[in-house]
């Protein structure tokens, strides 16, 4: 594996894992009052586009980061709709 791809995987791990505390807190407290639905909707569109880009460029780091981030963001959106 190339050094650049390893750097990408480390970056992907760090940025993707940054969503985990928000997802956990939102799920645990069943409260989404302070979360912007618009921001998360725009973010998920960007994430899907990045995922498509990663697939087209066959970049494991981009694919993994955006697939996992997309799932985490989708979970927050679902919680936002369930617990406004």
C-alpha positions as CSV (number, residue, x, y, z in Angstrom):
1,X,0.0,0.0,0.0
2,X,1.3,3.4,-0.9
3,X,2.2,6.0,1.7
4,X,-0.3,8.4,0.3
5,X,-3.1,5.9,0.6
6,X,-2.1,5.2,4.2
7,X,-2.2,8.9,5.0
8,X,-5.7,9.0,3.4
9,X,-6.8,6.1,5.6
10,X,-5.5,7.8,8.7
11,X,-7.3,11.0,7.7
12,X,-10.5,9.1,6.9
13,X,-10.4,7.4,10.3
14,X,-9.9,10.6,12.2
15,X,-12.6,12.6,10.3
16,X,-15.1,9.8,10.3
17,X,-14.7,8.9,13.9
18,X,-15.3,12.6,14.8
19,X,-19.0,11.9,14.1
20,X,-19.3,9.0,16.6
21,X,-19.6,11.2,19.8
22,X,-22.5,13.2,18.2
23,X,-24.3,10.1,17.1
24,X,-23.8,8.5,20.5
25,X,-25.0,11.6,22.4
26,X,-28.0,12.1,20.2
27,X,-29.0,8.4,20.5
28,X,-28.4,8.3,24.3
29,X,-30.3,11.5,25.1
30,X,-33.0,11.2,22.4
31,X,-32.6,14.9,21.8
32,X,-31.8,16.7,18.6
33,X,-32.9,20.2,19.5
34,X,-29.6,21.8,18.9
35,X,-28.8,19.9,15.6
36,X,-29.4,21.6,12.3
37,X,-31.4,19.3,9.9
38,X,-30.4,21.5,7.0
39,X,-26.7,21.1,7.7
40,X,-27.0,17.4,8.0
41,X,-29.0,17.1,4.7
42,X,-26.5,19.2,2.8
43,X,-23.7,17.2,4.4
44,X,-25.1,13.8,3.4
45,X,-25.4,15.0,-0.2
46,X,-21.8,16.0,-0.2
47,X,-20.8,12.7,1.4
48,X,-22.7,10.7,-1.3
49,X,-20.9,12.8,-4.0
50,X,-17.5,12.1,-2.3
51,X,-18.4,8.4,-2.1
52,X,-19.2,8.4,-5.9
53,X,-15.9,10.3,-6.5
54,X,-14.0,7.8,-4.4
55,X,-15.5,4.9,-6.3
56,X,-14.7,6.5,-9.7
57,X,-11.0,7.0,-8.6
58,X,-10.8,3.6,-6.8
59,X,-9.7,5.2,-3.6
60,X,-10.1,3.0,-0.6
61,X,-9.7,5.9,1.9
62,X,-12.3,8.0,0.2
63,X,-14.8,5.1,-0.2
64,X,-14.5,3.9,3.4
65,X,-14.6,7.3,5.0
66,X,-17.6,8.5,3.1
67,X,-19.6,5.2,3.3
68,X,-19.2,5.1,7.1
69,X,-19.7,8.8,7.5
70,X,-22.8,8.6,5.3
71,X,-24.2,5.9,7.6
72,X,-23.5,7.9,10.7
73,X,-25.0,11.1,9.2
74,X,-28.0,9.2,8.0
75,X,-28.5,7.9,11.6
76,X,-28.4,11.4,13.0
77,X,-30.9,12.5,10.3
78,X,-33.2,9.7,11.3
79,X,-32.9,10.6,15.0
80,X,-33.5,14.2,14.1
81,X,-36.8,13.3,12.4
82,X,-37.8,11.0,15.2
83,X,-36.8,13.2,18.1
84,X,-37.3,16.8,16.9
